[in-house]
Amino acid sequence: MGAYFKHFLDQIPAENAGLEMVASEKLLLLKPRFYIINQVTEVKNYHFVIPSSTPPPTWIGKREYNFRKNSLVCFRPGDGVLNKVDAPTKEYVNICFDREFFEETVREVAGKRNILKKVEYSPSPQLLQCIANFENEVKNFNCPLMLQSICVQLAIQVIRCTDDAPADFKKYSRENN
């Protein structure tokens, strides 16, 4: 897992100790049981959260958001995230991408640097399947080449969910492949 995600993992409070975590070099997948409350979490990488129940009101910087359950919530590098109120929750998904890996994938796929214009999106069935594939590979096989491939697929699925203009995606030629 290296230093890519150490800063984030160091911010997780003790009540989430033992949370389910699967990782590769460029991606960390967590399934916390509790939200981090009354503590500003500094985000240095790209985080995409899929809450399985309605999350508590969430502050990003100075703005409060009320996210929906089963949505895809985006936190960008540099965001300070704060939940002031606890909320009953079920285990939820937190996908953390290494910043450089995600930005490089965005440039390759969408031809631009920043596609994240909103904070909340809808996850696709393909994204959810990629998450399951990543977990399965880490737990059962752990083949580095397959993990690399699934990380790219996961990033692309997130990009597809967040890009409002998929027609802007580059058309790939044989040389580009």
C-alpha positions in Angstrom: 0.0 0.0 0.0 3.0 2.2 0.5 2.8 5.9 1.4 0.0 6.7 -1.1 -2.7 6.3 1.5 -0.9 6.5 4.8 -2.0 10.1 5.4 -5.7 9.1 5.1 -5.3 5.9 7.1 -3.7 7.8 10.0 -6.8 9.9 10.3 -9.2 7.0 10.8 -10.3 6.8 14.5 -10.1 3.7 16.6 -13.9 2.9 16.4 -13.2 1.9 12.8 -10.4 -0.4 13.7 -10.6 -3.7 11.9 -12.6 -2.2 9.0 -12.5 -4.2 5.8 -9.7 -3.0 3.5 -8.3 -4.2 0.2 -5.6 -2.4 -1.6 -3.2 -2.4 -4.5 -0.5 0.1 -5.3 -2.8 2.8 -6.8 -6.1 2.0 -5.1 -7.4 1.5 -1.6 -10.9 0.1 -1.1 -12.4 0.5 2.4 -15.6 -0.6 3.9 -16.0 1.5 7.1 -18.8 0.8 9.6 -18.8 4.4 11.0 -18.4 7.9 9.6 -15.6 10.0 11.0 -17.4 12.5 13.3 -16.2 15.9 14.6 -12.9 15.6 12.9 -11.9 17.3 9.7 -10.5 14.7 7.3 -7.9 16.0 5.0 -8.1 14.4 1.5 -4.9 14.2 -0.5 -6.0 11.7 -3.1 -9.3 11.2 -4.9 -12.0 9.5 -2.8 -15.3 8.2 -4.0 -17.8 7.1 -1.4 -20.9 5.0 -2.0 -23.1 5.2 1.2 -25.4 2.3 1.7 -27.6 4.4 4.0 -28.3 8.1 4.2 -25.1 9.7 5.4 -25.0 12.5 8.0 -24.8 16.1 6.7 -21.3 16.5 5.4 -19.3 19.7 5.2 -16.8 20.1 2.4 -14.9 23.3 3.1 -17.5 25.8 4.2 -20.4 24.2 2.4 -22.8 21.7 3.8 -24.2 18.8 1.7 -26.9 16.2 2.3 -26.0 13.2 0.2 -28.3 10.4 -0.9 -27.8 6.7 0.0 -26.4 4.7 -2.9 -25.0 7.7 -4.7 -21.4 8.3 -5.7 -19.9 11.1 -3.6 -16.6 12.7 -4.8 -13.9 14.2 -2.6 -11.0 15.9 -4.4 -7.5 16.4 -3.2 -7.3 19.4 -0.9 -10.9 18.9 0.4 -11.4 19.1 4.1 -14.4 16.8 5.0 -16.3 17.1 8.2 -19.4 15.2 9.6 -20.7 17.1 12.7 -23.5 14.7 13.5 -23.5 11.0 13.7 -26.0 9.0 11.7 -26.9 5.3 11.8 -25.1 3.6 9.0 -24.3 0.3 7.4 -21.0 -0.6 6.0 -20.3 1.7 3.0 -17.7 1.8 0.3 -14.8 4.3 0.1 -12.7 4.0 -3.1 -9.4 5.9 -2.8 -7.3 6.5 -5.9 -3.7 7.7 -5.9 -3.9 11.3 -7.2 -1.4 11.0 -10.0 -2.8 7.7 -11.2 -6.4 9.0 -11.3 -5.4 12.3 -13.0 -3.3 10.5 -15.6 -6.3 8.1 -16.3 -8.6 11.1 -16.7 -6.3 12.7 -19.2 -6.0 9.5 -21.2 -9.7 8.7 -21.2 -11.4 12.1 -21.2 -8.7 14.3 -22.8 -8.9 16.9 -20.0 -7.6 17.4 -16.5 -10.7 18.0 -14.4 -14.0 16.3 -15.1 -15.4 16.5 -11.6 -17.8 19.4 -11.8 -20.2 18.2 -9.1 -19.9 16.4 -5.8 -22.6 13.7 -6.1 -23.2 11.3 -9.0 -25.0 8.0 -9.7 -22.8 4.9 -9.7 -23.3 2.5 -12.6 -23.8 -1.2 -12.4 -20.5 -1.6 -14.2 -18.7 0.4 -11.5 -20.3 -1.8 -8.8 -19.2 -4.9 -10.7 -15.6 -3.5 -10.9 -15.5 -3.0 -7.2 -16.6 -6.6 -6.7 -14.0 -7.8 -9.2 -11.2 -5.8 -7.4 -12.2 -7.3 -4.0 -12.3 -10.8 -5.5 -8.9 -10.5 -7.1 -7.2 -9.1 -4.0 -8.7 -11.8 -1.7 -8.5 -14.8 -3.9 -5.7 -14.4 -6.5 -3.7 -11.2 -6.0 -2.1 -11.3 -9.5 -0.4 -7.9 -10.0 -1.2 -7.6 -13.7 -4.9 -8.3 -13.1 -5.0 -5.8 -10.2 -3.4 -3.2 -12.4 -6.0 -3.9 -15.1 -8.9 -3.8 -12.6 -7.6 -0.5 -11.1 -7.7 1.1 -14.6 -11.2 -0.3 -15.2 -12.4 1.1 -11.9 -10.9 4.5 -12.6 -12.6 4.5 -16.0 -15.9 3.4 -14.6 -15.8 6.3 -12.1 -14.8 8.7 -14.8 -17.8 7.5 -16.9 -20.1 8.1 -14.0 -18.8 11.6 -13.4 -18.4 12.9 -16.9 -21.6 14.7 -18.1 -20.4 14.6 -21.7 -19.3 11.0 -22.6 -19.2 12.0 -26.2 -16.1 14.0 -25.4 -14.2 10.8 -24.7 -11.3 10.1 -27.0 -11.8 7.5 -29.7 -8.9 5.0 -29.4 -7.0 3.9 -32.4 -4.8 0.8 -32.6 -1.7 2.9 -32.1 -3.2 4.5 -28.9 -4.1 1.1 -27.5 
